[in-house]
Amino acid sequence: MLRNANYFTIGVEGLDKLFGEITPPYTILIAGHPGAGKTTLASSICYSNMLKGYRCLYVSVYEEKDKLFKIMDKLNIKLFEAEKKGLLKFFRVPLTLDVEKFADIISRTISENGFNIIVVDSITALIESAKLDAEKRAWLLNYFYQLPSAINGMLILVAELPFGRESIDLGSAEFVSDATFILKHTIEDRFIVRLLEIRKARGKPIHLAEVPFSIVENRGLVVYMPPILEELPKLKEEIFFPCKCLRDKIEHMHKDFLINIFFPPETIYGREALIILLATAIIYNLKILVISYISSPSTLKDMLGNIISSYGVDFKKVDKLIDKYMVFKGLNPYAQSLMQLMARELELVENHNPNMVVFHGIHVLKYDPIKRLKELYTEALYLKSKGVGIVRIGNCDDEKRCAEESSISDITLKVERFTTDSKFDYRIIVYRRYREPVVITSQEMKICVQEAIDYIKQSLAEL
C-alpha cells in the first residue's frame, strides 16, 4: 500500500489558490442539492491527483460506471484513461448493503491494491440505513474518521441535500471532515447560478465564504474567485494625453487610472475616445484590450479604421497599426450572471495581458445597483493592483447610476449636448478626484482629435 503521499490538490484552479497544498491525512465533505455538481467536484479532485501518479478508489452507490465516465470525459476528466493506466478503480455497491459489509469491502480493496484517495459517492444512503441504530451509525462515522490515516491519504465524502435546505443532517459527518463544501444552485435572470460555500477549512486561513462556479465543457468545474484586496493599490507611473487641451485641463493621468466617459442617450459615442487612446498607446507602447457589450470586434475595429483612414491614410496600414496596439472582444452581458461576466472579463485580461482595458457600451449592464457597484469597484481595484488602466465608455441614461460610478473613478468626462443658433453643439465636463471641474469645448476637442491623428500618421510613416 502506498503511504508516501506528500501532498494533494483539489484540482480546481480557484480553490487551489485558496487551499494550496493539502497534507494527508485529509477528509473533504462535498454536500449539495441534486444536480449541483457534487460528483463533478469529487471526480475533479480524484482525477487531478491521479495526474500526479496517485491512485484513486471511487465507490459509488448511485452512479453507473460507463455513464459517469462518459459524462466526465466531456468535461476533460479522463476517467477511462486513468482506469487503463491502473490509477483508478471504480465499483458500485448496492443500497441494501449493510454498513459493516460496506466497510469490509473497502478495507479489503485497499489492502489488496493500495490507494491514496478514496471517494464515497454518496454517504447519505449509508448513514440513513443506520439511522435507527445509533451504535452502528457512530461506528460508520468512526470508520470514515480513521480511513484517511489508515491510507495516509485523502477521503472524499459526497452527501445529498434536499432542495430548499442548506443544513447537513448527517449526524457527525461534518465534524469528521477537515473541509466542507456546500454546492448550491439558484435561478438569476433566467440563468442557473451555481454557488460553492466553503463552510469549513481546517488549518486554512480562508475568509471567503462563498464563490460562484460553472460546469464547463472541456474544462470541468470552473470556480470564479472574486478578486478581493485588503489594501488599496498604489498609483502607477504618470502618463500624459496626446493633445495639448487634455494636458492643460486634466494634466497627467496614471497608468492605472479608472476613467469614465459618459455620453448623452441616443448619441454616437466612443469614436474620439478610441482615437485618442490609440495615439496614447502608440506614444507609450501600450497594449489595449477593448471589450464591447454592444458591438462585434470587427464592427468596432472597422469603425476606428475607417475614421482614421478618412484623414488621408491607407486603410490597410491603419488596420495593421490597430492590430499592433489593440485587441477587440465582444461579450453579451445577458448571456451570463454578473459574477460570470466579471470572471470572463478577468480571464480575457489574464490571456491578453494588456496595459489598459476599455469597456465599451457600459450602459447596457442592467443589474442590481448595489451588487453592480460593488463588483465594479472590486474589479477596478484588482485591475489597478495589476497596473492595468480602465476606461469605461457608454451612455448616461441614468443620472443616479452615472453619479455612483463617477464617485469611484479617478477621472470622469461627461459629454453634454446643447443647441446654439438652432445648431447642435456639445461640451465636456471633466471631473477629476480632488480637483474642481473643468470644461472642454467641442472646438478644443476637435483640435485634440486632430493632434491624436497626427501621432497616428507619424507612426504609420515609420512602419
Summary of the structure (lengths in Angstrom):
residues: 463
radius of gyration: 28.3
end to end distance: 65.7
largest distance: 93.4
contacts: 1463
relative contact order: 0.11
helix: 41%
strand: 26%
